């Protein structure tokens, strides 16, 4: 079973993403605090991470760099979630190590298409 981790300061987004990914046969973990995420990844690096673009007090591009240093260049597949179509910010996320991006709001059909694109469909 593939493992998806959702990092977002919105409980609603985390719950909604959990519902979608569990319905697609993923094991789902989530948190609102990037600092709490790293100890988990030392022993259980997920297959996919959905990473919110803005969490107060956190530079999310630095979180991507730390995540890549901890888990490696191939895994997890990092989807950078944004609610604005900010091309420059998304490009910085790619340079930091994100593999793709996802515009919020999203739904199950969009997630299914994204998973097919990255060949991670359940």
PEJOVEN-V826982 format. One record per pair of residues at least 24 apart in sequence whose ideal C-beta (glycine too) atoms are under 10 Angstrom apart, sorted by the first residue. I is the first residue (numbers start at 0). J is the second residue. Records with the same first field share a line. If there is no record, write none. Layout:
I = J + J
This chain:
0 = 24 + 25 + 26 + 46 + 121
1 = 25 + 26 + 27 + 45 + 46 + 47 + 75 + 76 + 114 + 119 + 120 + 121
2 = 26 + 27 + 28 + 43 + 44 + 45 + 46 + 47 + 48 + 75
3 = 27 + 28 + 29 + 45 + 46 + 47 + 48 + 49 + 75 + 76 + 78 + 110 + 114 + 119
4 = 28 + 29 + 30 + 36 + 39 + 40 + 43 + 44 + 45 + 46 + 47 + 48 + 49 + 50 + 66 + 75 + 77
5 = 29 + 30 + 31 + 45 + 47 + 48 + 49 + 50 + 51 + 78 + 80
6 = 30 + 31 + 32 + 33 + 35 + 36 + 48 + 49 + 50 + 51 + 54 + 57 + 59 + 62 + 66 + 77 + 80
7 = 31 + 49 + 50 + 51 + 52 + 53 + 54 + 80 + 103
8 = 32 + 33 + 51 + 53 + 54 + 55 + 56 + 57
9 = 51 + 54 + 80 + 82 + 103
12 = 49 + 51 + 80 + 82 + 103 + 104 + 105
13 = 49 + 51
15 = 103 + 104 + 105 + 106 + 107
16 = 49 + 80 + 101 + 103 + 105 + 110
18 = 107
19 = 49 + 105 + 106 + 107 + 108 + 109 + 110 + 111
20 = 47 + 49 + 107 + 110 + 114 + 121
22 = 107 + 110 + 111 + 121
23 = 107 + 110 + 111 + 114 + 119 + 120 + 121
24 = 120 + 121
25 = 110 + 114 + 119 + 121
32 = 56 + 57
33 = 57 + 58 + 59 + 61 + 62 + 63 + 65 + 66
34 = 62 + 65
36 = 62 + 65 + 66 + 69
37 = 62 + 65 + 66 + 68 + 69 + 70
38 = 69
40 = 65 + 66 + 69 + 70 + 75
41 = 69 + 70
43 = 70
44 = 69 + 70 + 71 + 74 + 75
45 = 70 + 74 + 75 + 76 + 77
46 = 74 + 75 + 76 + 119
47 = 74 + 75 + 76 + 77 + 78 + 98 + 99 + 113 + 114 + 117 + 119
48 = 74 + 75 + 76 + 77 + 78 + 79 + 80 + 97 + 98
49 = 75 + 76 + 77 + 78 + 79 + 80 + 101 + 103 + 105 + 110 + 113
50 = 75 + 77 + 78 + 79 + 80 + 81 + 92 + 97 + 100 + 101
51 = 79 + 80 + 81 + 82 + 103
52 = 79 + 80 + 81 + 82 + 83 + 85 + 88 + 89 + 92 + 97 + 100 + 101 + 103
53 = 80 + 81 + 82 + 83 + 88
58 = 95
59 = 88 + 91 + 92 + 95 + 97
60 = 88 + 91 + 92 + 93 + 94 + 95 + 96 + 97
61 = 95
62 = 92 + 95 + 96
63 = 91 + 92 + 93 + 94 + 95 + 96 + 97 + 98
64 = 94 + 95 + 96
65 = 95 + 96
66 = 95 + 96 + 97
67 = 95 + 96 + 97
68 = 96
70 = 96
72 = 96
73 = 98
76 = 113 + 114 + 117 + 118 + 119
78 = 105 + 110 + 113 + 114 + 117
80 = 104 + 105
